[in-house]
Amino acid sequence: MNDRLRLYSYWRSSAAYRVRIGLHLKGLAFETVPVHLVRDGGEQHSPAFHETNPQELVPVLEHGQRMLRQSLAILEYLDEVWQEPALLPATARERQRVRALAQLVACDVHPLNNLRVLQYLEREWGVPQPERDNWVRHWIAAGFDAFEAMLAGHPSTGTFCDGNAPTLADCCMVPQLYNARRFGMNIEAYPTMLRIEQACMDLPAFQAAQPERQPDAPRT
């Protein structure tokens, strides 16, 4: 397919970060369309962006005339359309494991520390910033405890979360580690995750996807 790719993204969105990693791993050129999630009450709530995604969330990947939503669904779409290098393993059992790891982050951890959840806690219940930060750290730690246990000593764990090539699981894990550091978590208790993260960050695809390297990231 020769249709252009446009990624509606916010530099610090971990869901958009996952998709950027996948795009770079596939070697796909794409245009970034910044959507500032905080400025002016959040550009994702504008009527124009509502047409792009009725959920008012990033990322959205525009591929030709198609609007693709939800980060994991986008990553699997990329894997089906551009099959090499694969983001999912060859066997059903290994694919299930990778999807389980990815969904642990994307479905169980990330939604509880998403911007809109934190804004709701502040707006509706007046939860102060320190308590909101504690909320985030609690749920990340609960997820990381399980993620580390699922990696450590497992025969399928290799250089990366599954085997010796990055998969959907690595695309999800690395941005969540970034979030953990943002909220001041002590992550030394997760040595397997940290070892794999370092292997990921040695790759140009992961480097190019980093939040601070995005065109809409603040310049200091």
C-alpha positions as CSV (number, residue, x, y, z in Angstrom):
1,M,0.0,0.0,0.0
2,N,1.2,3.5,-0.9
3,D,-1.3,5.5,1.1
4,R,0.3,8.0,3.4
5,L,0.3,7.5,7.1
6,R,-0.6,10.3,9.5
7,L,-0.4,9.8,13.3
8,Y,-2.6,12.0,15.5
9,S,-0.4,12.1,18.6
10,Y,0.6,13.9,21.8
11,W,4.3,13.7,22.7
12,R,3.7,12.4,26.2
13,S,0.8,10.0,25.5
14,S,2.0,6.5,26.3
15,A,-0.6,5.0,24.0
16,A,0.7,7.1,21.1
17,Y,4.2,6.2,22.1
18,R,3.4,2.5,21.6
19,V,2.2,3.2,18.1
20,R,5.3,5.3,17.3
21,I,7.5,2.4,18.3
22,G,5.6,0.0,16.1
23,L,5.7,2.4,13.1
24,H,9.5,2.8,13.5
25,L,10.1,-0.9,14.0
26,K,8.3,-1.4,10.7
27,G,10.4,1.3,9.1
28,L,7.3,3.2,8.0
29,A,7.4,6.9,7.3
30,F,4.6,8.9,8.9
31,E,3.5,12.5,9.5
32,T,2.8,13.5,13.1
33,V,-0.3,15.6,13.6
34,P,0.0,17.0,17.2
35,V,-3.1,17.0,19.4
36,H,-2.3,18.9,22.6
37,L,-4.1,17.1,25.4
38,V,-3.9,20.0,28.0
39,R,-3.9,23.3,26.1
40,D,-7.2,25.2,26.0
41,G,-8.9,22.5,27.9
42,G,-7.6,19.8,25.6
43,E,-7.6,19.9,21.8
44,Q,-8.9,16.3,21.7
45,H,-12.3,17.8,22.8
46,S,-12.5,20.1,19.8
47,P,-15.4,19.4,17.3
48,A,-12.8,18.8,14.5
49,F,-11.0,16.1,16.5
50,H,-14.3,14.6,17.7
51,E,-15.0,13.8,14.0
52,T,-11.6,12.1,13.9
53,N,-12.2,10.0,17.0
54,P,-15.5,10.2,18.8
55,Q,-13.7,8.9,22.0
56,E,-11.6,12.1,21.9
57,L,-8.4,10.1,22.6
58,V,-5.1,9.7,20.9
59,P,-3.6,8.0,19.0
60,V,-5.4,7.8,15.7
61,L,-3.6,6.6,12.6
62,E,-4.9,7.8,9.3
63,H,-4.0,5.4,6.5
64,G,-5.3,6.7,3.2
65,Q,-9.0,7.2,3.7
66,R,-9.1,5.0,6.9
67,M,-9.1,6.3,10.4
68,L,-7.7,3.6,12.8
69,R,-8.2,3.9,16.5
70,Q,-7.1,2.1,19.7
71,S,-3.3,1.6,20.1
72,L,-3.3,-2.2,20.3
73,A,-5.7,-2.5,17.4
74,I,-3.5,-0.1,15.4
75,L,-0.4,-2.2,16.2
76,E,-2.0,-5.4,15.1
77,Y,-3.2,-3.7,11.9
78,L,0.4,-2.6,11.1
79,D,1.5,-6.2,11.7
80,E,-1.1,-7.6,9.3
81,V,-0.5,-5.0,6.5
82,W,3.3,-4.8,6.9
83,Q,4.3,-8.3,8.1
84,E,8.0,-7.8,8.6
85,P,9.4,-7.5,11.1
86,A,6.6,-9.2,13.0
87,L,5.3,-7.8,16.2
88,L,3.7,-11.1,17.2
89,P,5.4,-14.5,17.4
90,A,4.8,-17.4,15.1
91,T,2.9,-19.8,17.4
92,A,-0.6,-19.3,19.0
93,R,0.8,-20.0,22.5
94,E,3.5,-17.3,22.1
95,R,1.1,-14.8,20.6
96,Q,-1.3,-15.3,23.5
97,R,1.5,-14.6,25.9
98,V,2.6,-11.5,24.1
99,R,-1.0,-10.2,23.9
100,A,-1.5,-11.0,27.7
101,L,1.6,-8.9,28.5
102,A,0.6,-6.1,26.2
103,Q,-3.0,-6.0,27.6
104,L,-1.8,-6.1,31.2
105,V,-0.3,-2.6,30.5
106,A,-2.8,-1.2,28.0
107,C,-6.0,-2.5,29.6
108,D,-5.3,-2.9,33.3
109,V,-2.6,-0.4,34.2
110,H,-2.7,2.5,31.8
111,P,-6.4,3.3,32.0
112,L,-6.1,4.0,35.7
113,N,-3.4,6.6,35.3
114,N,-4.8,8.2,32.1
115,L,-5.0,11.9,31.9
116,R,-8.8,12.0,31.9
117,V,-9.0,9.8,35.0
118,L,-6.6,12.1,36.9
119,Q,-8.5,15.2,35.7
120,Y,-11.8,13.6,36.9
121,L,-10.3,12.9,40.4
122,E,-9.2,16.5,40.6
123,R,-12.4,18.1,39.1
124,E,-15.1,16.0,40.6
125,W,-13.6,15.0,44.0
126,G,-11.0,17.6,44.6
127,V,-8.2,15.0,45.1
128,P,-4.9,16.9,45.6
129,Q,-1.9,16.3,43.4
130,P,0.1,14.2,45.9
131,E,-2.8,11.8,46.4
132,R,-3.3,11.6,42.6
133,D,0.3,10.8,42.2
134,N,0.1,8.1,44.9
135,W,-2.9,6.6,43.0
136,V,-0.8,6.4,39.8
137,R,2.1,4.8,41.5
138,H,-0.1,2.3,43.3
139,W,-1.7,1.0,40.1
140,I,1.6,1.0,38.1
141,A,3.3,-1.0,40.9
142,A,0.4,-3.5,41.0
143,G,0.8,-4.0,37.2
144,F,4.6,-4.1,37.3
145,D,4.7,-6.7,40.1
146,A,2.7,-9.0,37.8
147,F,4.5,-8.1,34.6
148,E,7.9,-8.8,36.2
149,A,6.7,-12.1,37.6
150,M,5.4,-13.1,34.1
151,L,8.8,-12.3,32.6
152,A,11.3,-13.5,35.2
153,G,12.5,-17.0,34.7
154,H,10.0,-17.7,31.9
155,P,11.5,-19.9,29.1
156,S,10.0,-17.6,26.4
157,T,11.6,-14.5,27.9
158,G,14.8,-13.6,25.9
159,T,16.6,-10.4,25.1
160,F,13.1,-8.9,24.8
161,C,9.7,-9.8,26.5
162,D,9.3,-12.7,24.2
163,G,12.3,-14.1,22.4
164,N,15.0,-12.1,20.8
165,A,13.1,-9.6,18.8
166,P,10.8,-6.8,20.1
167,T,7.1,-7.5,20.1
168,L,3.8,-5.9,21.0
169,A,4.7,-6.5,24.6
170,D,7.8,-4.4,24.4
171,C,5.9,-1.6,22.6
172,C,3.6,-1.4,25.6
173,M,6.2,-1.9,28.4
174,V,8.7,0.8,27.5
175,P,6.2,3.7,27.5
176,Q,4.8,2.5,30.9
177,L,8.3,2.5,32.4
178,Y,8.5,6.1,31.1
179,N,5.3,6.9,32.9
180,A,6.6,5.3,36.1
181,R,9.6,7.5,36.1
182,R,7.5,10.6,35.4
183,F,5.6,9.9,38.6
184,G,8.7,9.3,40.7
185,M,8.4,5.5,41.1
186,N,11.3,3.4,42.4
187,I,11.5,0.8,39.7
188,E,14.6,-1.1,40.9
189,A,12.3,-3.9,42.0
190,Y,11.8,-4.9,38.3
191,P,15.2,-6.0,37.0
192,T,14.0,-8.1,34.1
193,M,11.9,-5.3,32.8
194,L,14.8,-2.9,33.1
195,R,17.1,-5.2,31.3
196,I,14.7,-5.6,28.5
197,E,14.1,-1.9,28.4
198,Q,17.8,-1.3,27.9
199,A,17.8,-3.7,25.0
200,C,14.9,-1.9,23.5
201,M,16.5,1.5,23.9
202,D,19.6,0.3,22.1
203,L,17.4,0.1,19.0
204,P,17.0,3.2,16.7
205,A,13.2,2.5,16.5
206,F,12.7,2.9,20.2
207,Q,15.0,5.9,20.3
208,A,13.1,7.7,17.5
209,A,9.8,7.1,19.3
210,Q,10.9,8.7,22.6
211,P,8.6,11.5,23.8
212,E,11.3,14.2,24.0
213,R,12.2,13.6,20.3
214,Q,8.7,14.3,19.0
215,P,8.0,17.5,17.0
216,D,5.4,18.7,19.6
217,A,7.6,18.1,22.6
218,P,8.5,21.3,24.6
219,R,11.9,22.7,23.6
220,T,14.0,23.8,26.6
